[in-house]
Amino acid sequence: MTRRLLVNWVTHPLVGMTVEGLRWVNAFRAENPELRIGLLLASDAPIVLTKCLSALDCLYAVDVAASCNSDQLVTEPPLSTDWDYLFTDPRTHAPAAHESFRKVDELLRRQLLNSICNQGWQIDTLPATKHRPIRLALPEAVQKSAAARLPPGRSPVISFLQGSAAEASRTPSMGFWHQLINALRERHPDVCIVLIGSLKAKGKRTMGINRNSIDALLNTFDGMVDAVDLPILEQLALAELCDVHISPHTGMAFAIQCVGTPWMALSGAREVEYVFNGVPFASVYPSCDRYPCGDWVGRTGYRMYPRCEALKQFGKPFDCLSTTALNARMNEILDRVDDLACLSVASQATE
């Protein structure tokens, strides 16, 4: 009889969180090829990503608000009760976790009374896991459309995501991005820059940038591709064709690793990079002695400097992501980009 395991990853409906859930599905599949695996996501998460992972057998979308208001789980399609195992994000019951996520898990455990469940990070009673790289299989039509958008003869091809859906203060200023493009063009006159991000999506928009700032880049430099606000799979297909991706800490960069593109992370503020996918990676860490600062889910970091707390309040770049701080490390950034681009080319040659 086929055993069944449900992964409950009902959390913030952001790209990075969804990728985390997919990584756990992949980890269970790696050690359990015969296991039937389902995934539970919030209905407003980027569910389209799940269609690109063959390790997943079935998806259930949860209406979080309706579930919390009705005291029963509201899913599409309806969720059966015959699951042998339940694995819930261990952070769900941490003190800083959102109450609605805890409520969904409580409803779920009540509904799946006969399932073996994890207790936080204690998962010894569940099937074995082995984290291994994910490769999202994008639709062929989307890949062809992405290839048609790139100008011919340009190299290297680099994607930029200038901010994060979490907070505007993770977004380096537009002055830095202009200077970075100038510096890249000095080293690589034929560089192609692909701009990705989301300005229109509700709740998941890229903070700290707007259409005017994007247009300013497009009007200043040639060899640019405007992919901002394209559907997420089309943006990923463009990133898949890039030699390197550059961005601050953002969940979209987690997904871009899952199409095989190296990530040059502009690190800073509250979180370190913690999702890796077996592709080349580099991080320019800040020199601040409090990095990473602020509260994480389930743990307490260093206290953020009062000045950076004020910058966060007004949506201005943290000191570690200021133009001054990043410009001082421009040569290091460029060197790491070149390293990653070389590794990317070498990897493509062996595929």
C-alpha positions as CSV (number, residue, x, y, z in Angstrom):
1,M,0.0,0.0,0.0
2,T,1.4,3.4,-1.0
3,R,2.1,5.7,2.0
4,R,1.0,9.3,1.8
5,L,2.7,12.4,3.2
6,L,1.3,15.9,3.3
7,V,3.7,18.9,3.6
8,N,1.9,21.9,5.2
9,W,3.7,25.1,4.0
10,V,0.9,27.6,4.7
11,T,2.9,30.6,5.5
12,H,3.5,34.1,4.0
13,P,2.5,33.8,0.3
14,L,5.9,34.9,-1.0
15,V,8.1,33.3,-3.7
16,G,10.9,32.4,-1.2
17,M,8.5,30.7,1.2
18,T,7.0,28.7,-1.6
19,V,10.4,27.6,-2.8
20,E,11.2,26.5,0.8
21,G,8.1,24.2,0.7
22,L,9.1,22.8,-2.7
23,R,12.6,22.0,-1.3
24,W,11.0,19.9,1.5
25,V,8.9,18.1,-1.0
26,N,12.0,17.4,-3.0
27,A,13.9,16.2,0.1
28,F,11.2,13.7,1.0
29,R,11.0,12.5,-2.6
30,A,14.8,12.0,-2.7
31,E,14.7,9.2,-0.1
32,N,11.1,7.9,-0.8
33,P,10.5,7.4,-4.5
34,E,7.3,5.4,-3.8
35,L,5.8,7.9,-1.3
36,R,2.8,9.9,-2.5
37,I,3.5,13.5,-1.5
38,G,1.0,16.4,-1.3
39,L,1.7,20.1,-0.6
40,L,-0.6,22.6,1.2
41,L,0.0,26.2,0.3
42,A,-2.0,29.4,0.9
43,S,-4.2,30.1,-2.1
44,D,-2.5,33.5,-2.8
45,A,1.0,31.9,-3.0
46,P,2.7,31.6,-6.4
47,I,1.1,28.2,-6.9
48,V,2.2,28.1,-10.6
49,L,5.7,27.1,-9.4
50,T,4.4,23.8,-8.1
51,K,3.5,22.7,-11.7
52,C,7.2,22.8,-12.5
53,L,8.3,20.3,-9.9
54,S,7.9,16.6,-10.8
55,A,8.5,15.4,-7.3
56,L,5.1,16.7,-6.2
57,D,2.0,14.5,-6.7
58,C,-0.8,16.9,-5.6
59,L,-1.4,20.4,-4.4
60,Y,-4.0,21.8,-2.1
61,A,-4.7,25.5,-1.9
62,V,-5.9,26.8,1.4
63,D,-8.2,29.9,1.8
64,V,-6.5,31.0,5.1
65,A,-9.0,33.7,6.0
66,A,-12.0,31.4,5.4
67,S,-10.5,28.6,7.3
68,C,-9.7,30.7,10.3
69,N,-13.2,32.2,10.3
70,S,-15.1,28.9,9.9
71,D,-13.1,26.6,12.2
72,Q,-12.6,24.1,9.4
73,L,-10.0,23.8,6.6
74,V,-11.2,25.3,3.3
75,T,-9.1,23.9,0.5
76,E,-9.3,23.5,-3.3
77,P,-9.6,20.6,-4.0
78,P,-11.2,19.3,-0.8
79,L,-8.6,17.7,1.4
80,S,-9.0,14.0,2.3
81,T,-8.2,12.7,5.7
82,D,-6.2,9.6,4.8
83,W,-2.7,10.9,5.1
84,D,-0.1,8.7,6.9
85,Y,2.3,11.6,7.7
86,L,2.0,15.4,8.2
87,F,5.0,17.7,8.0
88,T,4.4,21.3,9.0
89,D,6.9,24.1,8.7
90,P,8.6,23.9,12.1
91,R,8.5,27.7,12.5
92,T,4.7,27.7,12.4
93,H,4.5,27.5,16.2
94,A,7.4,29.8,17.0
95,P,6.4,32.9,19.2
96,A,6.9,35.3,16.3
97,A,4.8,33.2,13.8
98,H,1.5,34.6,12.5
99,E,-1.5,33.4,14.4
100,S,-3.4,32.4,11.3
101,F,-0.6,30.0,10.3
102,R,-0.8,28.3,13.7
103,K,-4.6,28.1,13.4
104,V,-4.4,26.4,10.0
105,D,-2.0,23.8,11.4
106,E,-4.2,23.2,14.4
107,L,-7.2,22.7,12.1
108,L,-5.1,20.4,10.0
109,R,-3.9,18.2,12.9
110,R,-7.5,18.0,14.2
111,Q,-8.7,16.8,10.7
112,L,-5.8,14.3,10.3
113,L,-6.1,12.6,13.7
114,N,-4.5,9.4,12.5
115,S,-1.5,11.0,10.9
116,I,2.1,10.9,12.3
117,C,3.1,14.6,12.7
118,N,6.3,16.4,13.3
119,Q,6.8,18.3,16.5
120,G,8.8,21.4,15.5
121,W,12.2,20.2,14.2
122,Q,11.6,16.7,15.6
123,I,10.9,14.7,12.4
124,D,12.5,11.3,13.3
125,T,9.0,9.6,13.1
126,L,8.5,10.8,9.5
127,P,10.1,9.3,6.3
128,A,13.7,10.2,5.8
129,T,14.8,13.3,3.9
130,K,17.7,14.3,1.8
131,H,18.0,17.8,0.5
132,R,19.2,17.9,-3.1
133,P,19.1,20.6,-5.8
134,I,15.7,21.4,-7.4
135,R,15.4,22.0,-11.1
136,L,12.1,23.7,-12.0
137,A,11.1,22.5,-15.4
138,L,9.6,25.5,-17.1
139,P,7.1,25.1,-20.0
140,E,8.8,25.0,-23.4
141,A,6.6,27.8,-24.8
142,V,7.6,30.1,-22.0
143,Q,11.3,29.3,-22.6
144,K,10.9,30.1,-26.3
145,S,9.2,33.4,-25.5
146,A,12.0,34.4,-23.1
147,A,14.7,33.6,-25.7
148,A,12.9,35.8,-28.2
149,R,13.1,38.8,-25.8
150,L,16.9,38.8,-25.6
151,P,18.8,41.1,-28.0
152,P,21.2,39.0,-30.1
153,G,24.9,39.1,-29.7
154,R,24.9,40.4,-26.1
155,S,27.2,38.8,-23.5
156,P,27.2,38.4,-20.6
157,V,23.5,38.4,-19.8
158,I,22.7,39.4,-16.2
159,S,19.4,39.7,-14.4
160,F,18.7,42.4,-11.8
161,L,16.1,42.3,-9.1
162,Q,16.6,45.6,-7.3
163,G,14.5,45.0,-4.2
164,S,12.5,42.6,-2.1
165,A,8.8,41.9,-1.4
166,A,9.6,42.0,2.3
167,E,10.7,45.6,2.9
168,A,11.9,48.7,0.9
169,S,15.0,49.2,3.0
170,R,16.6,46.1,1.4
171,T,16.6,48.0,-1.9
172,P,19.9,49.7,-2.8
173,S,19.3,53.2,-4.3
174,M,18.8,53.8,-8.0
175,G,22.1,55.7,-8.0
176,F,23.9,52.5,-7.1
177,W,22.2,50.5,-9.9
178,H,23.2,53.2,-12.4
179,Q,26.8,53.1,-11.2
180,L,26.8,49.2,-11.2
181,I,25.6,49.1,-14.8
182,N,28.2,51.7,-15.8
183,A,30.9,49.6,-14.2
184,L,29.7,46.4,-15.8
185,R,29.7,48.1,-19.2
186,E,33.2,49.2,-18.7
187,R,34.3,45.6,-18.2
188,H,31.8,44.1,-20.7
189,P,30.7,46.6,-23.3
190,D,28.1,44.1,-24.7
191,V,26.5,43.2,-21.4
192,C,22.7,42.7,-21.5
193,I,20.7,43.5,-18.3
194,V,17.4,41.9,-17.7
195,L,15.2,43.8,-15.2
196,I,12.8,41.6,-13.3
197,G,10.4,42.3,-10.4
198,S,6.8,43.0,-9.6
199,L,5.2,46.4,-9.3
200,K,1.5,45.5,-9.7
201,A,1.0,42.4,-7.6
202,K,-0.9,42.8,-4.4
203,G,1.0,41.9,-1.3
204,K,4.0,40.5,-3.3
205,R,5.3,43.6,-5.1
206,T,8.9,44.6,-5.2
207,M,9.4,47.2,-2.6
208,G,11.6,50.3,-3.0
209,I,11.3,50.7,-6.8
210,N,8.6,52.1,-9.1
211,R,7.9,52.4,-12.8
212,N,9.7,55.7,-13.0
213,S,12.9,54.3,-11.7
214,I,12.7,51.4,-14.1
215,D,12.0,53.6,-17.0
216,A,15.0,55.8,-16.0
217,L,17.3,52.8,-16.5
218,L,15.7,51.8,-19.8
219,N,16.1,55.4,-21.1
220,T,19.7,55.7,-20.0
221,F,21.2,52.4,-21.2
222,D,20.8,50.2,-24.3
223,G,20.9,46.5,-24.2
224,M,18.3,46.3,-21.5
225,V,15.3,43.9,-21.3
226,D,12.2,45.1,-19.3
227,A,10.7,41.9,-17.8
228,V,9.1,43.7,-14.8
229,D,5.5,42.5,-14.2
230,L,5.8,39.7,-16.6
231,P,4.2,36.4,-15.2
232,I,6.6,34.7,-12.8
233,L,7.4,31.8,-15.1
234,E,8.4,34.1,-17.9
235,Q,10.7,36.0,-15.6
236,L,12.2,32.8,-14.4
237,A,12.7,31.7,-18.1
238,L,14.6,34.9,-18.8
239,A,16.7,34.4,-15.6
240,E,17.4,30.8,-16.8
241,L,19.1,32.3,-19.8
242,C,21.2,34.6,-17.8
243,D,24.8,34.0,-16.7
244,V,24.4,35.6,-13.3
245,H,21.6,37.1,-11.2
246,I,22.2,40.1,-8.9
247,S,19.9,41.1,-6.1
248,P,19.7,41.8,-2.4
249,H,18.2,39.0,-0.2
250,T,14.9,38.1,-1.8
251,G,12.8,35.0,-2.3
252,M,12.8,35.4,-6.0
253,A,16.5,34.8,-6.0
254,F,15.8,31.4,-4.3
255,A,13.6,30.5,-7.3
256,I,16.2,31.7,-9.8
257,Q,18.7,29.3,-8.3
258,C,16.1,26.6,-9.1
259,V,16.5,27.3,-12.8
260,G,20.3,26.9,-12.5
261,T,21.4,30.6,-12.5
262,P,24.2,31.7,-10.2
263,W,23.3,34.3,-7.6
264,M,25.4,37.3,-6.6
265,A,23.8,38.4,-3.4
266,L,24.1,41.9,-2.0
267,S,23.8,40.9,1.6
268,G,22.7,43.1,4.4
269,A,20.1,43.9,7.1
270,R,18.1,41.3,8.9
271,E,18.8,38.0,7.2
272,V,21.6,35.9,5.9
273,E,21.1,33.9,2.7
274,Y,20.0,30.4,3.7
275,V,18.4,28.7,0.7
276,F,21.1,27.2,-1.6
277,N,20.4,25.0,-4.6
278,G,23.7,23.5,-5.7
279,V,24.5,26.3,-8.2
280,P,27.5,28.8,-7.9
281,F,26.8,31.5,-5.4
282,A,28.6,34.5,-3.9
283,S,27.6,36.9,-1.2
284,V,29.1,40.4,-0.5
285,Y,28.7,40.6,3.3
286,P,28.5,43.9,5.1
287,S,31.2,44.9,7.5
288,C,28.6,45.9,10.2
289,D,29.2,44.1,13.4
290,R,25.5,43.6,14.0
291,Y,24.7,41.8,10.7
292,P,22.4,40.0,10.7
293,C,20.2,42.2,12.9
294,G,16.6,42.1,14.0
295,D,14.1,39.3,14.9
296,W,14.0,36.2,12.8
297,V,11.1,33.7,13.2
298,G,11.9,31.7,16.2
299,R,15.1,33.4,17.2
300,T,16.4,36.8,18.1
301,G,19.3,38.4,16.3
302,Y,21.4,41.4,17.1
303,R,19.5,44.6,17.8
304,M,19.4,46.9,14.7
305,Y,21.1,50.2,15.1
306,P,18.6,53.0,15.9
307,R,19.6,54.8,12.7
308,C,18.7,51.7,10.6
309,E,15.4,51.4,12.5
310,A,14.6,54.9,11.3
311,L,15.7,54.1,7.8
312,K,13.4,51.1,7.8
313,Q,10.5,53.3,9.0
314,F,10.9,55.6,6.0
315,G,11.7,52.9,3.5
316,K,15.3,54.1,2.8
317,P,18.2,51.7,2.2
318,F,19.9,50.3,5.3
319,D,23.4,51.7,5.9
320,C,24.9,48.4,4.7
321,L,23.0,48.7,1.4
322,S,23.6,52.4,0.9
323,T,25.2,53.7,-2.3
324,T,28.3,54.6,-0.3
325,A,28.7,51.2,1.3
326,L,28.2,49.3,-2.0
327,N,30.3,51.6,-4.1
328,A,33.2,51.0,-1.8
329,R,33.0,47.3,-2.7
330,M,32.3,47.8,-6.4
331,N,35.5,46.0,-7.5
332,E,34.7,43.1,-5.3
333,I,31.1,42.9,-6.7
334,L,32.4,43.0,-10.3
335,D,35.1,40.3,-9.6
336,R,32.5,38.0,-8.1
337,V,30.1,38.5,-11.0
338,D,33.0,37.6,-13.4
339,D,33.8,34.5,-11.3
340,L,30.1,33.4,-11.4
341,A,29.8,34.1,-15.1
342,C,32.8,31.9,-15.9
343,L,31.4,29.1,-13.7
344,S,28.0,29.5,-15.5
345,V,29.6,29.2,-18.9
346,A,31.6,26.1,-17.8
347,S,28.4,24.5,-16.4
348,Q,26.5,25.1,-19.6
349,A,29.3,23.6,-21.7
350,T,29.1,20.3,-19.7
351,E,25.3,20.0,-20.0
